[in-house]
């Protein structure tokens, strides 16, 4: 959807795990998703807990093994790199985790934590000390903080340190896994604004993982809505939020709190009914079929693919995009099933 050159291209990615306590079967945590992250842009993966968004990110960054599919980063296939090649890739791709307290070693000084990737890459002490001072300044912290330990900093300051460490090797892509969800509400906007400034100044691409759609609307250029390891809908942020077409996307957006109490009370909240399927035994047809309020008979047997809809997004829904759906789908379904 974006004309910019893709820095990251994911094609039919699958990450499956052996089912716990079973001799056969797999948990399909990510089950065939495709997307691109253009240079200098932010693409967000959103959805409920357990939808596969973090597993997708970990597969890309190399923290989870990829079952199948292709991951092309800056023109190179990286889905099955060995340890040495993956280590070299760390200079171009880094991750920022959700909890900055857990991401920092409490026994190391801030300067040592930021310098850790530089030391691993063989930097001399004089060089990495200078780089640490530059990075602290860039993320808005005094250089004197290099001598402090994490417990002497606030949550927001610790997250700035984690961001500084991720920037140490001048990467092209940052994977941001819920980067503000562990912070106080008053601090979140400061960190988000910092990330946006850094992106503009350094030309960074972001893969932004979040369940908070109000945050995503503020920072993302494109949104990918995931459900049960698949993509339900994707599109440019403004279009997707203003004109969602997949019933799951509509339900997620209806849950975003409104600042006006009157508008909040007057709005129609979409409450999903039905059971959330297990990724060990997903539905044969549409992954959303058990909770969908507009499902039709073919939804039980036909798995929809992403197709353009009239609002400008792409939705994996037989009802919303019937003209481009499978040939076996009836043009005018005779029966709509109740949720």
Backbone torsions as a table, in degrees:
resi	resn	phi	psi	omega
1	UNK	NA	-12.6	-178.8
2	UNK	-117.8	136.6	-174.9
3	UNK	-77.7	-12.7	-179.3
4	UNK	-63.7	152.6	-179.4
5	UNK	-64.4	130.7	178.6
6	UNK	-71.4	128.0	172.3
7	UNK	-82.5	-38.8	179.4
8	UNK	-123.8	130.4	178.5
9	UNK	-129.2	117.3	-179.1
10	UNK	-109.3	129.3	-177.2
11	UNK	-130.2	119.4	174.7
12	UNK	49.8	47.1	-176.3
13	UNK	-73.8	132.9	176.4
14	UNK	-132.4	131.7	174.7
15	UNK	-128.8	106.4	-178.2
16	UNK	-114.7	146.6	178.7
17	UNK	-122.9	144.4	173.4
18	UNK	-59.3	136.4	-179.6
19	UNK	-65.7	131.8	-177.1
20	UNK	-64.6	129.8	177.4
21	UNK	73.3	18.0	-179.3
22	UNK	-130.0	145.9	178.7
23	UNK	-85.4	-9.1	-179.9
24	UNK	-148.7	160.2	179.9
25	UNK	94.9	158.2	-179.0
26	UNK	-137.0	155.9	170.4
27	UNK	-93.3	117.6	-176.9
28	UNK	-89.4	78.3	-176.2
29	UNK	-65.9	-40.4	173.6
30	UNK	-130.6	126.9	-167.3
31	UNK	-132.5	61.6	172.3
32	UNK	93.7	61.4	179.6
33	UNK	-111.7	151.3	-179.7
34	UNK	-137.1	139.0	175.1
35	UNK	-168.8	172.1	177.4
36	UNK	-131.9	149.9	172.4
37	UNK	-118.8	108.2	-179.1
38	UNK	-71.9	160.7	177.1
39	UNK	-59.1	130.3	174.2
40	UNK	72.8	13.8	-176.8
41	UNK	-120.6	166.9	179.2
42	UNK	-116.8	121.5	175.1
43	UNK	-114.0	128.6	-176.8
44	UNK	-106.7	136.6	169.8
45	UNK	-103.5	122.6	-176.8
46	UNK	-128.5	163.5	178.6
47	UNK	149.1	172.5	179.5
48	UNK	-64.8	161.7	173.2
49	UNK	-57.7	134.3	-179.6
50	UNK	90.7	3.4	-178.3
51	UNK	-79.3	-14.1	177.2
52	UNK	108.0	4.5	-175.0
53	UNK	-68.0	-43.4	178.3
54	UNK	-69.8	-37.6	177.5
55	UNK	-62.5	-37.6	175.0
56	UNK	-58.8	-47.6	-179.3
57	UNK	-62.5	-42.2	-178.7
58	UNK	-68.1	-33.0	175.3
59	UNK	-65.0	-38.9	-180.0
60	UNK	-68.6	-42.9	-175.2
61	UNK	-79.2	-14.2	178.0
62	UNK	98.6	10.1	178.6
63	UNK	-86.7	-12.8	173.3
64	UNK	-130.6	146.4	178.0
65	UNK	-77.6	137.6	179.5
66	UNK	-88.1	130.4	179.5
67	UNK	-74.7	-47.0	177.7
68	UNK	-161.6	170.9	-179.2
69	UNK	107.5	179.6	-175.6
70	UNK	-124.9	136.7	172.7
71	UNK	-126.3	110.8	-179.0
72	UNK	-109.7	118.6	180.0
73	UNK	-115.8	118.0	179.5
74	UNK	51.0	41.7	176.0
75	UNK	87.7	0.6	-177.1
76	UNK	-118.0	139.2	174.5
77	UNK	-77.1	123.5	-174.1
78	UNK	-123.6	6.5	-172.3
79	UNK	-66.6	-22.1	-177.3
80	UNK	-135.9	47.9	177.9
81	UNK	-74.8	148.3	173.4
82	UNK	-77.9	176.8	-173.5
83	UNK	-60.5	-42.9	-177.3
84	UNK	-65.5	-42.8	179.8
85	UNK	-68.5	-36.8	177.9
86	UNK	-65.4	-37.9	177.8
87	UNK	-64.1	-40.7	177.7
88	UNK	-64.8	-33.0	-179.4
89	UNK	-68.6	-18.5	-179.2
90	UNK	-61.4	-20.6	177.0
91	UNK	-71.8	-15.8	-175.8
92	UNK	-116.1	-13.0	-174.9
93	UNK	-142.6	123.7	-178.8
94	UNK	-134.8	163.6	-178.1
95	UNK	-125.9	143.2	173.1
96	UNK	-115.0	119.6	-175.8
97	UNK	-86.3	170.3	-174.8
98	UNK	-66.9	-47.3	-172.0
99	UNK	-104.8	106.5	-178.1
100	UNK	-66.3	-27.3	179.2
101	UNK	-65.8	-40.7	179.7
102	UNK	-75.6	-21.7	-176.3
103	UNK	-83.3	-12.9	-177.5
104	UNK	-113.4	138.0	176.7
105	UNK	-74.5	118.1	-175.9
106	UNK	-65.2	-16.4	-178.6
107	UNK	-91.2	-9.0	179.9
108	UNK	-99.2	146.1	173.7
109	UNK	-71.3	163.8	178.2
110	UNK	-59.7	-41.6	178.9
111	UNK	-61.5	-41.2	179.1
112	UNK	-67.1	-38.2	179.2
113	UNK	-64.5	-45.3	-179.6
114	UNK	-66.3	-36.3	-176.3
115	UNK	-78.2	-12.7	-173.3
116	UNK	-52.7	-49.9	178.6
117	UNK	-65.0	-28.6	177.9
118	UNK	-70.1	-40.9	179.1
119	UNK	-65.2	-41.0	177.7
120	UNK	-59.9	-34.6	179.9
121	UNK	-84.0	0.5	173.2
122	UNK	93.1	18.3	179.0
123	UNK	-68.7	145.4	174.2
124	UNK	-75.5	155.0	-174.1
125	UNK	-59.7	-42.8	-178.9
126	UNK	-62.3	-37.6	-178.5
127	UNK	-72.3	-43.8	-177.6
128	UNK	-72.0	-29.7	176.2
129	UNK	-64.7	-40.0	176.9
130	UNK	-65.9	-41.5	179.5
131	UNK	-65.3	-38.8	177.9
132	UNK	-60.9	-43.4	178.6
133	UNK	-62.2	-40.3	178.2
134	UNK	-63.7	-41.7	-176.8
135	UNK	-70.0	-40.4	176.8
136	UNK	-60.2	-42.5	178.4
137	UNK	-63.9	-39.1	-177.7
138	UNK	-66.6	-33.4	-179.9
139	UNK	-93.8	7.6	172.8
140	UNK	84.7	29.2	177.5
141	UNK	-119.5	144.3	177.2
142	UNK	-62.6	145.0	-179.0
143	UNK	-65.0	-22.0	178.4
144	UNK	-64.8	-19.2	179.6
145	UNK	-66.5	-13.3	180.0
146	UNK	-59.8	-26.5	-177.5
147	UNK	-91.4	-4.6	-178.8
148	UNK	-87.5	166.1	174.1
149	UNK	-104.8	161.8	-174.7
150	UNK	-56.9	-33.1	-177.1
151	UNK	-68.8	-10.8	177.7
152	UNK	-90.1	-0.4	-176.9
153	UNK	-114.1	156.0	174.1
154	UNK	-77.0	170.7	179.6
155	UNK	-60.7	-42.3	179.2
156	UNK	-65.4	-39.3	178.1
157	UNK	-66.5	-38.8	177.6
158	UNK	-63.9	-37.7	178.4
159	UNK	-68.1	-33.3	174.3
160	UNK	-63.1	-37.3	177.0
161	UNK	-64.5	-44.0	179.3
162	UNK	-61.8	-40.3	177.6
163	UNK	-64.6	-42.4	178.2
164	UNK	-59.6	-42.6	178.7
165	UNK	-63.8	-39.1	178.7
166	UNK	-65.1	-27.6	-179.0
167	UNK	-87.3	-6.9	-169.9
168	UNK	-55.2	-39.5	-175.6
169	UNK	-97.3	15.2	178.3
170	UNK	55.7	59.2	-179.1
171	UNK	-72.5	164.5	175.2
172	UNK	-95.3	-26.1	-177.2
173	UNK	-130.0	132.8	169.7
174	UNK	-113.1	128.6	170.8
175	UNK	-94.4	116.5	-175.4
176	UNK	-107.6	103.6	-175.5
177	UNK	-96.2	96.4	-177.8
178	UNK	50.1	56.8	-168.9
179	UNK	-70.5	-13.4	-179.1
180	UNK	-124.1	0.3	-173.8
181	UNK	-68.8	-22.8	-179.8
182	UNK	-91.5	3.2	-175.2
183	UNK	-102.4	157.4	173.3
184	UNK	-60.5	149.0	-177.7
185	UNK	-57.5	-38.0	-177.5
186	UNK	-67.0	-20.9	-177.6
187	UNK	-94.9	-22.5	-173.4
188	UNK	-57.5	-45.3	-177.1
189	UNK	-63.9	-32.7	178.5
190	UNK	-65.2	-43.7	-179.7
191	UNK	-69.3	-40.0	178.3
192	UNK	-63.4	-42.7	178.3
193	UNK	-64.5	-38.2	175.8
194	UNK	-60.3	-46.2	179.7
195	UNK	-60.9	-39.1	-179.7
196	UNK	-69.0	-37.9	176.9
197	UNK	-65.4	-45.1	179.0
198	UNK	-61.0	-39.1	179.3
199	UNK	-62.5	-43.1	-179.0
200	UNK	-67.6	-41.5	-176.2
201	UNK	-75.3	-34.7	-173.2
202	UNK	-106.7	-5.2	180.0
203	UNK	69.2	30.6	-176.1
204	UNK	-74.9	149.7	167.3
205	UNK	-102.7	141.4	-179.6
206	UNK	-120.8	134.4	163.2
207	UNK	-105.6	107.8	-168.4
208	UNK	-104.6	116.4	-178.4
209	UNK	-100.9	126.2	-178.2
210	UNK	-161.2	153.0	169.0
211	UNK	-104.9	-5.0	-177.3
212	UNK	-93.7	99.9	-175.2
213	UNK	-70.5	-25.0	177.2
214	UNK	-67.5	-35.6	174.9
215	UNK	-68.5	-45.0	-178.6
216	UNK	-59.6	-40.9	-179.6
217	UNK	-61.3	-30.0	-177.7
218	UNK	-77.6	-32.7	-168.9
219	UNK	-112.6	-22.3	-167.6
220	UNK	-92.5	147.4	171.5
221	UNK	-89.8	-33.3	179.3
222	UNK	-139.5	146.0	-178.0
223	UNK	-122.5	135.2	175.7
224	UNK	-118.3	116.9	-178.4
225	UNK	-94.2	120.5	-177.9
226	UNK	-105.5	146.0	175.5
227	UNK	-146.6	121.4	176.8
228	UNK	52.8	44.5	175.9
229	UNK	79.5	5.7	-179.8
230	UNK	-125.0	169.3	176.4
231	UNK	-95.0	120.7	178.1
232	UNK	-85.8	-41.2	-178.7
233	UNK	-158.9	150.3	174.8
234	UNK	-148.7	154.3	179.2
235	UNK	173.7	173.1	175.0
236	UNK	-60.8	144.8	-168.8
237	UNK	-55.7	-51.7	-177.7
238	UNK	-60.6	-41.7	-179.0
239	UNK	-66.8	-45.1	-176.1
240	UNK	-66.3	-39.6	-179.5
241	UNK	-73.6	-34.9	-178.1
242	UNK	-82.8	-29.5	-176.1
243	UNK	-137.8	60.7	178.4
244	UNK	-67.5	141.9	-177.0
245	UNK	-115.5	-32.3	178.5
246	UNK	-74.5	136.9	-178.8
247	UNK	-60.2	-29.2	177.3
248	UNK	-69.9	-43.7	176.6
249	UNK	-60.3	-42.0	178.9
250	UNK	-60.4	-40.3	179.2
251	UNK	-66.5	-42.2	178.8
252	UNK	-61.9	-45.2	-177.6
253	UNK	-68.7	-33.0	178.9
254	UNK	-67.4	-17.2	-179.7
255	UNK	-88.8	-6.0	179.4
256	UNK	-70.4	123.7	179.5
257	UNK	-63.5	141.6	176.4
258	UNK	-99.0	143.3	-178.6
259	UNK	-70.0	-22.4	-179.6
260	UNK	-91.1	115.0	-177.6
261	UNK	-58.7	-36.0	179.7
262	UNK	-66.2	-45.9	178.2
263	UNK	-63.6	-36.4	179.3
264	UNK	-63.8	-42.0	-179.8
265	UNK	-71.3	-30.8	-175.5
266	UNK	-83.8	-20.9	-174.8
267	UNK	-69.1	157.5	176.8
268	UNK	-94.4	116.7	179.4
269	UNK	-91.5	128.8	179.0
270	UNK	-91.1	113.4	179.5
271	UNK	-101.3	117.8	-179.5
272	UNK	-77.1	134.8	176.4
273	UNK	-111.4	172.5	-178.9
274	UNK	90.9	174.1	-175.4
275	UNK	-96.9	143.1	173.2
276	UNK	-75.8	120.7	-177.6
277	UNK	-65.2	158.9	176.1
278	UNK	-86.0	136.9	174.5
279	UNK	-66.6	-11.9	174.2
280	UNK	-74.8	-31.3	-178.4
281	UNK	-139.8	69.2	-177.5
282	UNK	-70.1	159.2	178.7
283	UNK	-58.7	150.5	178.7
284	UNK	-69.6	-33.1	-179.1
285	UNK	-97.8	-125.9	-179.7
286	UNK	-67.7	131.5	179.4
287	UNK	-60.5	-24.5	-174.7
288	UNK	-94.6	3.1	-167.8
289	UNK	-60.0	-34.9	-175.3
290	UNK	-72.6	-14.1	-177.7
291	UNK	-122.1	2.4	-171.2
292	UNK	-83.0	129.2	179.7
293	UNK	-79.4	-9.8	-176.1
294	UNK	-122.1	19.3	-173.8
295	UNK	-66.2	152.4	177.2
296	UNK	-122.6	169.6	-173.3
297	UNK	-55.5	-43.9	-179.0
298	UNK	-62.8	-18.2	-177.6
299	UNK	-62.1	-25.2	179.4
300	UNK	-71.3	-22.3	-172.8
301	UNK	-118.9	-25.2	-174.4
302	UNK	-107.0	124.4	176.0
303	UNK	-86.2	117.1	-176.8
304	UNK	-73.8	151.3	173.4
305	UNK	-108.7	162.2	178.8
306	UNK	-64.7	127.7	179.1
307	UNK	-136.3	146.4	178.5
308	UNK	-63.6	141.1	173.4
309	UNK	-117.9	168.2	-169.1
310	UNK	-66.2	-21.1	-178.1
311	UNK	-79.3	-15.4	178.2
312	UNK	113.3	-5.1	174.8
313	UNK	-94.8	-178.0	171.1
314	UNK	-120.4	128.8	-176.8
315	UNK	-127.3	140.8	175.6
316	UNK	-95.4	78.7	-174.7
317	UNK	-149.3	123.7	-179.3
318	UNK	-67.8	-29.4	-178.7
319	UNK	-80.0	-41.2	-175.2
320	UNK	-75.2	-30.1	-177.8
321	UNK	-131.5	57.8	-174.3
322	UNK	-67.6	-30.3	-175.4
323	UNK	-64.3	-31.1	-178.2
324	UNK	-103.7	9.8	-176.8
325	UNK	-82.0	-172.8	-179.0
326	UNK	-60.2	151.4	-176.9
327	UNK	-63.3	-26.6	-177.3
328	UNK	-78.0	-8.6	-179.2
329	UNK	-75.5	128.0	178.4
330	UNK	-65.6	143.1	-177.8
331	UNK	-62.9	-37.2	179.0
332	UNK	-130.7	96.3	-175.7
333	UNK	-58.6	136.2	-175.2
334	UNK	-82.3	-21.7	-174.1
335	UNK	-141.3	126.9	174.0
336	UNK	-104.3	128.6	-176.6
337	UNK	-87.6	142.4	178.5
338	UNK	-74.8	152.9	-178.0
339	UNK	-77.4	NA	NA
